Amino acid sequence: MTRQKKELIRKIDEIERFIAVDEELGCGFAPADFYQPLHEAAYSLREELARLRKYRTAEEMLLDPRGCGDMSELPFA
């Protein structure tokens, strides 16, 4: 299970890295919604990762404050 989580994280990072590099090298000349299939693929991988981490949704996983350190240092907490 841990290996599967690491593979999902690696794939998500790879997709995000590709988009960032393509935007940087392409100077923003990609057609509208060019990256939409990649964003959807990354989101579906996040959903699967959330399921493996015992969350209901990817949003719940991404907004979980656990593991963020000392929250008392934040002015809005």
C-alpha positions as semicolon CSV with decimal commas, in nm:
position;residue;x (nm);y (nm);z (nm)
1;M;0,000;0,000;0,000
2;T;0,282;0,243;0,083
3;R;0,447;0,172;-0,251
4;Q;0,119;0,240;-0,427
5;K;0,088;0,576;-0,247
6;K;0,443;0,670;-0,344
7;E;0,374;0,580;-0,707
8;L;0,060;0,796;-0,710
9;I;0,249;1,089;-0,561
10;R;0,527;1,043;-0,818
11;K;0,275;1,040;-1,105
12;I;0,097;1,351;-0,974
13;D;0,429;1,534;-0,939
14;E;0,530;1,427;-1,290
15;I;0,208;1,566;-1,439
16;E;0,239;1,894;-1,248
17;R;0,605;1,925;-1,343
18;F;0,524;1,868;-1,711
19;I;0,257;2,139;-1,704
20;A;0,488;2,386;-1,528
21;V;0,776;2,323;-1,769
22;D;0,551;2,340;-2,074
23;E;0,402;2,670;-1,956
24;E;0,748;2,811;-1,888
25;L;0,902;2,700;-2,217
26;G;0,592;2,771;-2,422
27;C;0,559;3,122;-2,279
28;G;0,186;3,067;-2,224
29;F;0,101;3,001;-2,590
30;A;-0,092;2,678;-2,527
31;P;-0,451;2,677;-2,659
32;A;-0,738;2,720;-2,415
33;D;-0,805;2,406;-2,209
34;F;-0,490;2,240;-2,345
35;Y;-0,392;2,118;-1,997
36;Q;-0,746;2,020;-1,891
37;P;-0,698;1,644;-1,957
38;L;-0,376;1,651;-1,755
39;H;-0,543;1,834;-1,466
40;E;-0,825;1,579;-1,473
41;A;-0,576;1,291;-1,469
42;A;-0,391;1,444;-1,174
43;Y;-0,720;1,496;-0,990
44;S;-0,826;1,136;-1,042
45;L;-0,488;1,023;-0,906
46;R;-0,541;1,251;-0,604
47;E;-0,883;1,094;-0,550
48;E;-0,726;0,749;-0,551
49;L;-0,452;0,866;-0,312
50;A;-0,715;1,012;-0,080
51;R;-0,901;0,681;-0,080
52;L;-0,581;0,496;0,012
53;R;-0,516;0,747;0,292
54;K;-0,871;0,686;0,426
55;Y;-1,018;1,023;0,326
56;R;-1,357;1,062;0,161
57;T;-1,243;1,314;-0,102
58;A;-0,926;1,470;-0,238
59;E;-1,033;1,809;-0,100
60;E;-1,061;1,664;0,249
61;M;-0,709;1,521;0,214
62;L;-0,562;1,846;0,080
63;L;-0,728;2,062;0,349
64;D;-0,635;1,840;0,644
65;P;-0,425;2,052;0,885
66;R;-0,257;1,752;1,048
67;G;0,114;1,738;0,979
68;C;0,140;2,112;0,916
69;G;0,340;2,180;1,230
70;D;0,245;2,420;1,507
71;M;-0,077;2,589;1,400
72;S;-0,056;2,845;1,684
73;E;0,207;3,037;1,484
74;L;-0,045;3,117;1,212
75;P;-0,226;3,451;1,259
76;F;-0,556;3,321;1,121
77;A;-0,576;2,989;1,310
